[in-house]
Amino acid sequence: MANASHDVVLILDDDLVFEKAWFERVIEWVAAEPRTVVTVRGTGILPQVSWPDGFTPGMGRVMGFRKEAWRDAGGFPVPCSHGGDTDFLMSAFEAGYTVVGIDHEFEHRDDDEDHYSFLDNIRWLATLLRRHPRLVGPRLPAILAEKLR
């Protein structure tokens, strides 16, 4: 991101197929809202939990933001693996950015779906809790209850 030549950054997985109109709406939104991070809404446990106004859990396969948001949030954690996108979104929110979820108006043509073990998910949740205690802590019972459903 440090070497990006433009102020507006768009992250798109290379296996997405989408309409030009959707792509243009995403670009326009990010360009017009400098204190906003746009992401595609998540589909796992986190979206099932109530979050504060201005924060929508999302996925890294589609994100748009200004370079300053990346800098202010500290980018993805290093080392980055499972959950780095969620960590970045939480960091951006805590740095004063609005995190907005957008619709899945694309086809994801990935034959290899991500599969995470129970232990991977516990590590991910522990990392989020450690790094974002005020955001994740109050929601931990609801997250665990959703996982146990």
C-alpha positions as CSV (number, residue, x, y, z in Angstrom):
1,M,0.0,0.0,0.0
2,A,2.9,2.3,0.7
3,N,3.8,2.2,-3.0
4,A,0.3,2.7,-4.3
5,S,0.4,5.6,-6.8
6,H,-3.2,6.7,-6.1
7,D,-4.9,7.9,-2.9
8,V,-7.9,5.6,-3.4
9,V,-7.1,1.9,-3.1
10,L,-9.4,-1.0,-4.1
11,I,-8.6,-4.6,-3.2
12,L,-10.4,-7.2,-5.3
13,D,-9.8,-10.9,-5.3
14,D,-8.6,-12.0,-8.7
15,D,-11.3,-14.6,-9.0
16,L,-14.3,-12.3,-8.9
17,V,-16.6,-11.5,-11.8
18,F,-18.8,-8.4,-11.5
19,E,-20.6,-5.8,-13.5
20,K,-18.9,-2.6,-14.5
21,A,-21.7,-0.6,-12.9
22,W,-21.1,-2.2,-9.5
23,F,-17.4,-1.6,-9.8
24,E,-17.9,2.1,-10.6
25,R,-20.3,2.5,-7.6
26,V,-17.6,1.1,-5.3
27,I,-15.0,3.5,-6.7
28,E,-17.3,6.5,-6.5
29,W,-18.3,5.7,-2.9
30,V,-14.7,5.4,-1.7
31,A,-13.6,8.5,-3.6
32,A,-16.5,10.6,-2.2
33,E,-16.2,9.4,1.4
34,P,-12.6,9.9,2.7
35,R,-13.3,8.7,6.2
36,T,-15.0,5.5,5.0
37,V,-13.7,2.0,4.4
38,V,-16.0,0.0,2.1
39,T,-16.0,-3.8,2.3
40,V,-18.3,-6.6,1.1
41,R,-20.4,-7.8,4.0
42,G,-19.1,-10.8,5.8
43,T,-21.0,-14.1,5.8
44,G,-19.7,-15.9,8.9
45,I,-20.4,-15.5,12.6
46,L,-19.5,-11.8,13.1
47,P,-22.4,-10.4,11.0
48,Q,-24.9,-12.2,13.2
49,V,-23.8,-10.1,16.2
50,S,-24.8,-6.5,16.9
51,W,-22.0,-4.0,16.3
52,P,-21.9,-0.3,17.0
53,D,-23.2,2.2,14.4
54,G,-20.5,2.8,11.8
55,F,-19.0,-0.7,11.8
56,T,-20.0,-3.6,9.5
57,P,-17.9,-6.8,9.6
58,G,-16.6,-7.6,6.1
59,M,-14.2,-9.6,4.0
60,G,-10.9,-8.7,2.4
61,R,-11.9,-10.0,-1.0
62,V,-13.5,-6.6,-1.7
63,M,-12.3,-3.5,0.1
64,G,-11.9,0.1,-0.8
65,F,-10.4,3.0,1.1
66,R,-7.9,5.8,1.0
67,K,-4.2,5.2,1.6
68,E,-4.5,7.3,4.8
69,A,-7.0,4.8,6.3
70,W,-4.4,2.0,5.7
71,R,-1.7,4.0,7.4
72,D,-4.0,5.2,10.3
73,A,-5.2,1.6,11.0
74,G,-1.7,0.1,10.7
75,G,-2.6,-2.1,7.7
76,F,-3.0,-5.8,8.1
77,P,-1.3,-7.3,11.1
78,V,2.1,-8.9,10.6
79,P,2.4,-11.8,10.3
80,C,-1.0,-11.8,8.6
81,S,-3.0,-15.0,8.1
82,H,-6.6,-15.9,8.9
83,G,-8.6,-12.8,10.0
84,G,-6.2,-10.1,8.9
85,D,-9.0,-8.4,7.0
86,T,-11.2,-8.3,10.1
87,D,-8.4,-6.9,12.2
88,F,-7.8,-4.1,9.7
89,L,-11.5,-3.2,9.6
90,M,-11.7,-3.1,13.4
91,S,-8.5,-1.0,13.5
92,A,-9.9,1.4,10.9
93,F,-13.1,1.8,12.9
94,E,-11.1,2.4,16.1
95,A,-9.0,5.0,14.2
96,G,-12.3,6.9,13.5
97,Y,-13.3,5.5,10.1
98,T,-16.7,4.3,9.2
99,V,-16.7,0.8,7.9
100,V,-19.6,0.2,5.5
101,G,-20.7,-3.2,4.2
102,I,-21.8,-3.4,0.6
103,D,-23.8,-6.1,-1.2
104,H,-22.2,-9.2,-2.8
105,E,-22.9,-8.2,-6.4
106,F,-20.3,-10.5,-7.9
107,E,-19.6,-14.1,-8.6
108,H,-16.7,-15.7,-6.6
109,R,-15.1,-18.3,-8.9
110,D,-12.7,-19.8,-6.4
111,D,-12.7,-23.6,-6.5
112,D,-10.7,-23.7,-3.3
113,E,-12.8,-22.5,-0.4
114,D,-11.1,-21.5,2.8
115,H,-11.4,-24.1,5.5
116,Y,-10.3,-23.3,9.0
117,S,-10.2,-25.6,11.9
118,F,-11.8,-25.0,15.3
119,L,-8.4,-24.2,16.7
120,D,-7.7,-21.7,13.8
121,N,-11.0,-19.9,14.6
122,I,-10.2,-19.8,18.4
123,R,-6.8,-18.3,17.7
124,W,-8.4,-15.8,15.4
125,L,-11.0,-14.8,18.0
126,A,-8.3,-14.6,20.7
127,T,-6.2,-12.3,18.5
128,L,-9.2,-10.0,17.8
129,L,-10.1,-10.0,21.5
130,R,-6.5,-9.1,22.4
131,R,-6.1,-6.4,19.8
132,H,-9.7,-4.9,20.0
133,P,-10.9,-5.6,23.6
134,R,-13.5,-2.8,23.7
135,L,-15.0,-3.8,20.4
136,V,-14.9,-7.6,20.7
137,G,-15.1,-8.1,24.5
138,P,-18.7,-7.0,25.0
139,R,-19.7,-9.2,22.0
140,L,-17.8,-12.3,22.9
141,P,-20.7,-14.1,24.6
142,A,-22.9,-13.5,21.5
143,I,-20.1,-14.6,19.2
144,L,-19.5,-17.8,21.1
145,A,-23.2,-18.5,21.3
146,E,-23.5,-18.0,17.6
147,K,-20.6,-20.4,17.0
148,L,-22.2,-23.1,19.2
149,R,-25.5,-23.0,17.4
